[in-house]
Amino acid sequence: FPDENPQEIQIRIQDTQTQPSQIVTTTEEIDKPQFMEQDIPTSGWSVQVASYTTLEEAQDKIKELQTSGHQAYYIVGMVNGENWYRVRVGGFATKNTANSGKSVLERQL
Protein backbone atom coordinates (compact mmCIF):
# COMPACT_ATOMS: atom_id res chain seq x y z
CA PHE A 1 0.00 0.00 0.00
CA PRO A 2 1.37 3.43 -0.91
CA ASP A 3 0.79 4.82 2.60
CA GLU A 4 2.98 2.17 4.19
CA ASN A 5 5.95 2.34 1.79
CA PRO A 6 6.26 5.70 0.08
CA GLN A 7 7.99 5.33 -3.25
CA GLU A 8 10.28 7.83 -4.87
CA ILE A 9 8.36 10.05 -7.25
CA GLN A 10 9.91 12.16 -9.96
CA ILE A 11 8.20 15.45 -10.69
CA ARG A 12 9.00 17.63 -13.67
CA ILE A 13 8.87 21.34 -12.85
CA GLN A 14 8.94 23.85 -15.64
CA ASP A 15 8.59 27.60 -15.88
CA THR A 16 8.94 28.10 -19.61
CA GLN A 17 9.47 31.83 -19.29
CA THR A 18 12.47 31.74 -16.98
CA GLN A 19 14.17 28.35 -17.02
CA PRO A 20 14.31 24.92 -18.64
CA SER A 21 12.49 22.05 -16.95
CA GLN A 22 13.97 20.43 -13.86
CA ILE A 23 13.34 16.98 -12.42
CA VAL A 24 12.89 16.87 -8.66
CA THR A 25 12.86 13.56 -6.77
CA THR A 26 10.76 13.33 -3.63
CA THR A 27 9.10 10.76 -1.39
CA GLU A 28 6.25 13.12 -0.50
CA GLU A 29 2.81 11.82 -1.27
CA ILE A 30 0.98 13.82 -3.91
CA ASP A 31 -2.67 14.60 -3.19
CA LYS A 32 -4.98 12.59 -5.42
CA PRO A 33 -7.66 14.72 -7.13
CA GLN A 34 -11.06 14.38 -5.51
CA PHE A 35 -14.23 13.54 -7.41
CA MET A 36 -16.11 16.74 -8.19
CA GLU A 37 -19.87 16.94 -8.07
CA GLN A 38 -21.50 16.28 -11.38
CA ASP A 39 -22.63 19.11 -13.57
CA ILE A 40 -24.98 17.28 -15.91
CA PRO A 41 -25.93 19.16 -19.09
CA THR A 42 -29.64 19.84 -19.31
CA SER A 43 -29.72 20.07 -23.09
CA GLY A 44 -27.71 19.25 -26.16
CA TRP A 45 -25.69 16.23 -27.20
CA SER A 46 -23.20 14.00 -25.33
CA VAL A 47 -20.48 11.53 -26.25
CA GLN A 48 -20.18 8.32 -24.25
CA VAL A 49 -16.53 7.70 -23.40
CA ALA A 50 -16.65 4.53 -21.29
CA SER A 51 -18.89 2.24 -19.26
CA TYR A 52 -17.93 0.63 -15.94
CA THR A 53 -19.46 -1.85 -13.51
CA THR A 54 -18.33 0.15 -10.46
CA LEU A 55 -18.98 3.74 -9.50
CA GLU A 56 -15.36 4.16 -8.36
CA GLU A 57 -14.01 3.36 -11.85
CA ALA A 58 -16.45 5.82 -13.39
CA GLN A 59 -15.49 8.53 -10.89
CA ASP A 60 -11.78 8.00 -11.62
CA LYS A 61 -12.40 8.44 -15.36
CA ILE A 62 -14.52 11.51 -14.71
CA LYS A 63 -11.74 13.06 -12.59
CA GLU A 64 -9.29 12.45 -15.42
CA LEU A 65 -11.61 14.04 -17.99
CA GLN A 66 -12.51 16.99 -15.74
CA THR A 67 -8.83 17.65 -15.09
CA SER A 68 -8.41 17.88 -18.87
CA GLY A 69 -11.18 20.48 -19.03
CA HIS A 70 -14.05 18.31 -20.22
CA GLN A 71 -17.59 18.46 -18.84
CA ALA A 72 -17.76 14.81 -17.77
CA TYR A 73 -20.47 13.01 -15.83
CA TYR A 74 -22.03 9.57 -15.49
CA ILE A 75 -25.46 8.08 -15.84
CA VAL A 76 -26.56 4.69 -14.56
CA GLY A 77 -27.91 2.10 -16.96
CA MET A 78 -29.24 -1.36 -16.25
CA VAL A 79 -27.73 -4.18 -18.35
CA ASN A 80 -28.79 -7.80 -17.67
CA GLY A 81 -29.87 -6.86 -14.15
CA GLU A 82 -26.61 -5.06 -13.28
CA ASN A 83 -25.87 -1.35 -12.92
CA TRP A 84 -23.40 0.09 -15.43
CA TYR A 85 -21.97 3.57 -14.95
CA ARG A 86 -21.78 5.26 -18.35
CA VAL A 87 -19.22 8.07 -18.50
CA ARG A 88 -20.12 10.84 -20.90
CA VAL A 89 -18.81 14.20 -22.02
CA GLY A 90 -21.57 16.57 -22.88
CA GLY A 91 -23.01 19.94 -23.45
CA PHE A 92 -22.52 19.95 -27.23
CA ALA A 93 -25.08 22.23 -28.90
CA THR A 94 -25.57 20.15 -32.05
CA LYS A 95 -24.98 16.64 -33.33
CA ASN A 96 -22.21 17.98 -35.59
CA THR A 97 -20.34 19.58 -32.69
CA ALA A 98 -20.75 16.35 -30.70
CA ASN A 99 -19.20 14.41 -33.60
CA SER A 100 -16.32 16.91 -33.72
CA GLY A 101 -15.93 16.58 -29.95
CA LYS A 102 -15.88 12.81 -30.33
CA SER A 103 -12.99 13.07 -32.79
CA VAL A 104 -11.06 15.30 -30.38
CA LEU A 105 -11.68 12.89 -27.49
CA GLU A 106 -10.53 9.92 -29.59
CA ARG A 107 -7.24 11.68 -30.30
CA GLN A 108 -6.76 12.73 -26.67
CA LEU A 109 -7.65 9.38 -25.14
N, C-alpha and C positions, 0 to 999 in steps of 0.2 A: 504494500500500500504506500502511496506517495507520502503520506503524513509520517510514516514510520522511518523511511529511508529517503531523505531528500536527495535527489539526483542533481548533478551539475547541469545547469541550463545555460546555453549560450544565447545572448540577446544581441541583436545588431542595432546599434544606435546610430542615427544619421541626421545631421542637420545640413541639408544640401547647400545652404547659403554660406556656411562658415567653415565646414570641414568635411573631409571624406568620412565614410562610415567606419565605425569602430566595433569590434566584437568584445563584449564584456562577459566574463564567466562568473556565475553566481550560484549559490545553493538556495537562495531565497525562493520561497514559493510564490508563484504569480497568481493573483486572484483570477478565478475562472469567471467569465461573464455570467450574469444571472439572467434567467428567462424574463423577458419583459412581457407585460400584459399585452394581450392581443388587441390590435386595432384592425378589426375586420371591415373591409370595404362594404359599403351599403349599396353600391351600384357598380356597373361596369363588368369587365371581364377579368378572369383570373387564369393563371397557368399552374397546373399541378406539377410539383417538383418531385415529390416522393410520397410514399405511403408506408407507415410503420405499424407494427402490432402493439407497441408500447408508447405511452405518452412521453416518456423520458427521451426516447429516440427522436420523436417529433420535435420536442422542445429544443434538443441539441441542434437539430438542423435549422430550426427557426432562429436560434441565437446566431448561428453562422451567417444566415441570410440577412438578418437584421444588422449585423455588424458590417456587412457589405453594402448596406444602404437600401435593401429591398424591403417592401412592405409585405412581410411574411406572416402567415397565420395557419391554423389547422382547423379542419372540420372532422367530425367523427362520422364514419360510415360503417354500416353493418355488412359483413361479408361472411356467409356461411355460419351465422350465429356468433361471430366474433367482431369486436370493435377494431377498426383500422383508423389510424390517425393520418389524414391526408394533408400533407403540407403544400400550401399554395402561396403564390405571389400574386397579388392582385392590385386592383384599382386602375386597370387599363380602361380607357374611355371607349375604345372600339375593338372589334375583333381583329382588325388589322394591326393596331398597336399591341394587342396581346400577342399576336403572332411574331411581331418584331421583338417584343420582350422575351418571348420564348427562345428566339435565336440567340439573343444576348446571353440569356441564362445558360443555354447549352454550351456556349463558348466559355463562360466563366466557370461552370461546374465541370 
